[in-house]
Amino acid sequence: GLPLIGRYRPGVWYALALGQDPLANVSLAADLIGDAIVERDDRIALFGAPPLPSTWGALGAGLRWTTYWAGRLADRGERRRARVADRQEVSTVEFSSA
């Protein structure tokens, strides 16, 4: 496949997925990045990541946000239950050895 070559943010450039012929693709990436920096050449845009399709618009974004935070809250609850179980186990060990 094609390598992904582009600008992440001002001053940060990337060249990824150089494939089975990395020498040729590294040379291509170096030329494109160099030309983009020095000559302000925009040919590098041809090798950037394609835009991802939006899934269900605002509804999809809301569902992703809800799923993410539900997972975070579930993880927090699991960690809290594990800490309580550890404390109970430690206190049981202390009383049984006395």
N, C-alpha and C positions, 0 to 999 in steps of 0.2 A: 504494500500500500504506500500511499504518499506520506512523507514525513510531515509532522506539524511544526511549522516554523513561524514565529511571530513575536510580537511585543506584548508582554504581560502587563506592564505599566511603564511609565517613563523611566528609562534607564535599565530596565530588566527585560531581556530577550530570551527566547527559548527555542530549542530544536529538539524535538522528541520523536520517538518511533522511527529511528533511522534505518531499520529493516535489515535485510540480508546483504545489502551492498553498502555498508556504512561509510566507506571511504568516499564514494561519489556523493552520497547524501550530506556528509559532513562538509565537503567542499561547496556544495550547493548552498547549504545553510550559512556557511561563513561568507560566501559572496553576497547572498541576499541580505543578511544582517548588516554586513559592512556597507553595502549600498544604501540600505534604509537609514543608517546612522549618518553617513557622510554626505550622501547625495539626496537624501530625503525621497528615495525611490519607493513607490508604493507597490511594486510587484510582489513584495512579501505577503501582501494580503491574500494572494492566491493560495498560499500554503497554510493559512490559519485554520483553526478549528471551525467547522461549520456550526451555525447556530442550532441549538437544540430546540426541537419543536415544543411548544407549550402544551401541556396536558390539561385540558378542561379549563383553561383560563384562570379566572379568579377563584373559582370553586376548587380547582386542582391545587392552587397555591394554599388555600385555606385548609384543605385536607392534609397536605404535606406538613404544614405548620402544626396542625393539631396532632398528627401522628408523631412528629418529632418530640413535641413537648409531653405527650402522653408517655412515650418511651422514657424520656428523662425522669419524669415523676415516678414511673414504675421502678427504674433503676435506683432512684433515691430511697424508695421504700424498701427494696431488697437489701440495700446496704445498711439501712437502719435496723432491719430485722436481724441481719447477720451480726451487727454489733451487740444488740441486746442478747442474742443467743450466746455469743462469746462471753459476755459478762456473766450470764447465768451459769455457764459451764465453769468459769473460773471460780465463782463463789461456791459452787457445789464441791469443787475439788478442795477448796480451803476448809470448808466445814467437815468434810469426810476425813481429812488428815489430822484433825484436832483431837 
